[in-house]
Amino acid sequence: MERTILHCDLNSFYASVEILLNPELRGKAMAVCGSKEDRHGIVLAKSDLAKKYGVQTGEAIWQAQQKCPELITVPPRFDEYMKFSAMARRIYEDYTDLIEPFGIDECWLDVTASRLLFGSGEDIAEELRRRLKKEVGLSISVGVSFNKIFAKLGSDIKKPDAVTVIPKESFRERIGGLPASDMLGVGRAAMKFLNDYGIRTINQLADADAAFLEEKLGKCGRQIWEYANGLDISPVRHMSLCEPIKSVGHGTTCITDIYTTEEVRQVILGLSQDIAKRLRKYKLRAGGVQIAIKDNALQVKQHQRPLVAPTQCFSEIAEAACALFNDSYKWERGVRAVTVRTIDLLPEAEDEPLQMELFSDADTRRKRDRIELAVERIRSRYGSSAINIGSLIAAPNITAEEIPNTMPSGMRITGSAG
């Protein structure tokens, strides 16, 4: 049986939720934006009217206000967005249990078996579109196709509040003339390479030599050739399945540029405390540390190294991250943003022996773990400010940047929609 895959995309999601919560914003040019004070001052989502003025997701607030002087800006409310995302998903569950999130506002649905009950894929998509508008108050665009890649492309073709069908028997006629960059999997680097060889449309990509693309772009080259030829067979995961967590990290944009190693150390300490807390929550230990440093020219450099032994200890994570920064950063410019990420994760196993260095002190390590766990318990009971490291109490550059959410499939949300 030929598969029927839907891709449901909640239109201008953050902005649409804000308009529902505050009807006075309806019909006005508005945008959901990060904090100017914390230098997260970019557009995360915008209303349809703001789009008509040319306001774009990801641009600075001042740029958006130049295009649209009457633009109304509101701060994000991620808890509310998660609630509305969950309401939409409960409606999807009436039609299938094969639901795979692709961010907070997008989902793939495999409705192949559901056609016997609810009609064709297009019928189901239209019913979802009507129900979301009536029961949740949000509009969706739905792509209907025989694989995930073309379903996603379909939901992008026509917005807002629309259903687009890309049938198997005529997909080349339907989408072949679209830019190859419209297709999921074709990023900037791949598109630049394709343009250099005169490959600009999906049909041109499909007709290219697969072996040549693989030679030049590696596995990505073969993959995007398969996508363009409609050969994607990746399944839509069951809604109960979660991908294993491959890394746990936290990052922040500093309120002001920083120019000393001590200031960077304070930021890393703050980030590492949060990371260690989540490692314990997920019952994981870190086998390595990665840092990403963005300078004030917006250039980003990443570095990583293994840890001596797997750990959940924030001080060990911070120590390794600081050493990595000291070894790699040349201080040609000030630092704007810092991200710390733990990698090479291993499941926690209390009775499993750990390989230690010859001269390491296992007792000291266990005591440090117990102290950190006790601190976390105090904070969970009395609040995050109940106890802290002395050097962080007055640290001016530590900001409370939101932690990315982990969706049921393991998909990580980075804070933009629409």
Secondary structure, 3 states (H helix, E strand, C coil): CCCCEEEEEECCHHHHHHHHHCHHHCCCCEEEECCCCCCCCEEEEECHHHHHCCCCCCCEHHHHHHHCCCCEEECCCHHHHHHHHHHHHHHHCCCCCCEEECCCCEEEEECCCCHHHHCCHHHHHHHHHHHHHHHHCCCEEEEEECCHHHHHHHHHHCCCCEEEECCHHHHHHHHCCCEHHHCCCCCHHHHHHHHHCCCCEHHHHHHCCHHHHHHHHCHHHHHHHHHHCCCCCCCCCCCCCCCCCCCEEEEEEEEEEECCHHHHHHHHHHHHHHHHHHHHHHCEEEEEEEEEEEECCCCEEEEEEEEEEEECCHHHHHHHHHHHHHHHCCCCCCEEEEEEEEECCEECCCCCCCCCCCCCCHHHHHHHHHHHHHHHHHHHHHCCCCCCCHHHCCCCCCCCCCCCCECCCCCECCCCCC
